[in-house]
Amino acid sequence: MEKYDFKAGAMLLVNKPLDWTSFDVVNKIRWALRNRLKIKKIKVGHAGTLDPKATGLLIICTGKFTKQLDSYQGMGKTYTGTIKLGATTPSFDVETAEDATYPTEHIDDLLLDKTREEFIGPIEQYPPMFSAIKVDGVPLYKLARKGQKIEVKARPVTIYDFEFTRVEMPEVDFTVSCSKGTYIRSLAYDFGKLAGSGGYLTKLCRTQIGTHLLADAWDLEKLIEYIEEGDCLVEDE
C-alpha cells in the first residue's frame, strides 16, 4: 500500500458518499489525521465541490499540497447520472420535492437526441439557486431555503461530450464531460425545459477529474481505517 506524508503534503482520491457534503469529507479526514498524528492543526482541502445528493470523485489535499487545489479545480470533469423528465424541483435535484409537473407524451428519441446536441459545445448556464455560490458573502442555498430569490448571471461553460446510455421514459441516463464550473443540475433543468417539459437530476456521480479516475479512489471509511491503523503514514525521521 502507498504511504503518505500527510504533514508535508499528500493528494488523495476519495469517493464521496451519498448525503455527505464535500466539507463533511474534509472534516472527517482532518479529524482522523489530527488524532493519528497527535497534532492540533493540519491543512486539508478539496477541489471541486460535490452536492450532498451526488457521489463520486473528490480530490483531497493535505499540507503544502493544498496549494495545488486550484490547478485540480480547473480540470475537466466527467459525470454519469439520471434525469427525470416531466417534473421540476427548486433545487434541480432530489434535495427538494417536485414543485411542478409537465407533459412528456411529445418526447421521442428524435427530440431527445436533437435536444441533447443543443448543449454540446460552449453554452451559457445559470447556476441553480440551491448552490454554494456566494452573494454578499452568503451562499445562495441559504437564501433559497429562506424563500429568497436572487438574480444570478449566466456563466460560460463548455460541454465536451453528452451521451445517453439508457432511455426509459420518464428517465434518461447519461454521461457528460464538461469544463470546470458546469452545474449538471442546471444542465438537467435546461434540458427538460428545451425539450418542452421539465427535468431534474435523480442521480449523479463524478467519475473523472482530469486524468484522475473514480476507479482509483478510496472508499472513505476504508481510508479512515487505514489512517487509524497508521500503515499509510511516512514515519518521522
HUNOR-V498119 format. One record per residue. N is the residue number from 0. PHI is phi in whole degrees, 0 to 359 (* if undefined). BURIAL is + if it has 24 or more other ideal C-beta (glycine too) atoms within 12 Angstrom, else -. Layout:
N/PHI/BURIAL + N/PHI/BURIAL
//
This chain:
0/*/- + 1/293/- + 2/258/- + 3/236/+ + 4/261/- + 5/295/+ + 6/294/+ + 7/288/- + 8/147/- + 9/210/+ + 10/241/+ + 11/235/+ + 12/259/+ + 13/229/+ + 14/271/+ + 15/289/+ + 16/287/+ + 17/297/- + 18/74/- + 19/267/+ + 20/276/+ + 21/298/+ + 22/293/- + 23/302/- + 24/296/+ + 25/301/+ + 26/297/- + 27/297/+ + 28/290/+ + 29/300/+ + 30/299/- + 31/296/+ + 32/292/+ + 33/299/- + 34/290/- + 35/286/+ + 36/273/+ + 37/57/- + 38/231/- + 39/276/- + 40/224/- + 41/205/+ + 42/286/+ + 43/219/+ + 44/213/+ + 45/233/+ + 46/246/+ + 47/85/+ + 48/295/+ + 49/249/+ + 50/296/+ + 51/305/+ + 52/275/+ + 53/255/+ + 54/238/+ + 55/116/+ + 56/288/+ + 57/241/+ + 58/262/+ + 59/248/+ + 60/238/+ + 61/236/+ + 62/55/+ + 63/292/- + 64/293/+ + 65/297/+ + 66/293/- + 67/269/+ + 68/301/+ + 69/298/- + 70/292/- + 71/293/+ + 72/301/+ + 73/280/- + 74/284/+ + 75/294/+ + 76/225/+ + 77/234/+ + 78/227/+ + 79/239/+ + 80/183/+ + 81/225/+ + 82/254/+ + 83/262/+ + 84/269/+ + 85/95/+ + 86/201/+ + 87/227/+ + 88/227/+ + 89/300/+ + 90/269/+ + 91/68/+ + 92/213/+ + 93/273/+ + 94/295/+ + 95/237/+ + 96/282/- + 97/299/+ + 98/247/- + 99/199/- + 100/235/- + 101/219/+ + 102/290/- + 103/232/+ + 104/300/- + 105/277/- + 106/274/+ + 107/233/- + 108/300/- + 109/295/- + 110/294/+ + 111/301/+ + 112/292/- + 113/296/- + 114/294/+ + 115/303/+ + 116/296/- + 117/295/- + 118/261/+ + 119/277/- + 120/110/- + 121/291/- + 122/222/+ + 123/259/- + 124/228/+ + 125/268/+ + 126/297/+ + 127/290/+ + 128/298/+ + 129/275/+ + 130/218/+ + 131/273/+ + 132/301/+ + 133/260/- + 134/239/- + 135/54/- + 136/82/- + 137/249/- + 138/300/+ + 139/303/+ + 140/296/+ + 141/290/- + 142/291/- + 143/297/+ + 144/292/- + 145/269/- + 146/86/- + 147/275/- + 148/244/- + 149/245/+ + 150/284/- + 151/246/- + 152/276/- + 153/292/- + 154/237/- + 155/283/- + 156/224/+ + 157/231/+ + 158/261/+ + 159/281/- + 160/207/+ + 161/212/+ + 162/229/+ + 163/264/+ + 164/247/- + 165/200/- + 166/232/- + 167/223/- + 168/311/+ + 169/268/+ + 170/259/+ + 171/227/+ + 172/273/+ + 173/215/+ + 174/230/+ + 175/219/+ + 176/246/+ + 177/209/+ + 178/280/+ + 179/298/+ + 180/83/+ + 181/281/+ + 182/260/+ + 183/290/+ + 184/298/+ + 185/293/+ + 186/299/+ + 187/296/+ + 188/296/+ + 189/294/+ + 190/298/+ + 191/299/+ + 192/294/+ + 193/293/+ + 194/279/+ + 195/77/- + 196/217/+ + 197/227/+ + 198/197/+ + 199/206/+ + 200/281/+ + 201/252/+ + 202/203/+ + 203/209/+ + 204/221/+ + 205/272/+ + 206/255/+ + 207/202/+ + 208/230/+ + 209/60/+ + 210/261/- + 211/272/+ + 212/247/- + 213/300/+ + 214/299/- + 215/261/- + 216/275/+ + 217/285/+ + 218/291/- + 219/302/+ + 220/295/- + 221/292/- + 222/296/+ + 223/298/+ + 224/299/- + 225/296/+ + 226/296/+ + 227/296/- + 228/288/- + 229/85/- + 230/292/- + 231/269/+ + 232/271/+ + 233/283/- + 234/288/- + 235/293/- + 236/279/-
//
